[in-house]
Amino acid sequence: MPVEFHHHDLLRLFIEIARYPSFSDAADALNMTKGAISYQIKTLEADLRIPLFRRKPRGVELTREGRHLLASCQSHYQTIETELHMFRGPASRSLTVGVSTYFAAHWLSPRLMSFMQEHPDIRLRIQPMIRLFDLEAQGVDIAIRWGNGNWQDATITAFLPLPAFPVGDARAFQLVKNDGVKNAISKLTLLRDHDDSNAWTDWLNAAGLPHQSRRDTLIIPDPNVRVQAVIDGQGIALMDRLVSRELNDARLFRLSSVELSDYGYFLARPHRKEPSAIVDTFIDWISRQ
């Protein structure tokens, strides 16, 4: 008698989680808590009656059964996507753009109507994303990333140069005035966008300041939360002129004239994606904004 399976929805989540070396990394990328990730996997394992992950001190790895299930799920989902694409036919022209909610709200949103008016035949979908990597697995055709463009996992096109500089609240600004940048920076918590970000190292190098390994850093992938954390006095962050409103309202203060001139926003296309006229159309449009 076949075993009744109750959690088909968790299989898609399993595919997403399996791409990360730890439940913590998966939680950050999927905007979930580590506890929620662990609970969902335990639920799936209990229903399947097999262990999918082997828990290790510094992460997790797929078991033999987990690897087999992952390959099977990926194959079947790809088949479904192919069939759906055939059903939709050539008349359905869609484009999914991955972007942080912060950039979408502060720059992209006011310009979207222009794209829709120029290209009414293209169905545009804005996909909010916290961590703009593993693009193909997340189902996006193109993403807008912040940084210096030095990424190997995608085809990168320079798009909107916006130099990055440090910002803080009024207390941090006063500390810089009283103690100087070097001493003040050493006393303030550095807010970073993700674990492997080199942004602060790049800025400290540009400013000629030491950058020994520090424990007083806080990882906040969501730029909305990161900006609010700075306003709330939780640390300092590297931002750009998209925070001009907060600077003008004296909720944020620029802490140094030194900036990372090679930073800004870049268009990232997954390597494995086939060349797409629709993506090219979007690149042409956004480059003119």
Secondary structure, 3 states (H helix, E strand, C coil): CCCCCCCHHHHHHHHHHCCCCCHHHHHHHHCCCHHHHHHHHHHHHHHHCCCCEEEECCEEEECHHHHHHHHHHHHHHHHHHHHHHHHHCCCCEEEEEEECHHHHHHHHHHHHHHHHHHCCCEEEEEEECCCCCCCCCCCCCEEEEEECCCCCCEEEEEEEECCEEEEECHHHHHHHHHHHHHHHHHHCCEEECCCCCCHHHHHHHHHCCCCCCCCCEEECCCHHHHHHHHHCCCCEEEECHHHHHHHHCCCCEECCCCCECCCEEEEEEECCCCCCHHHHHHHHHHHCC
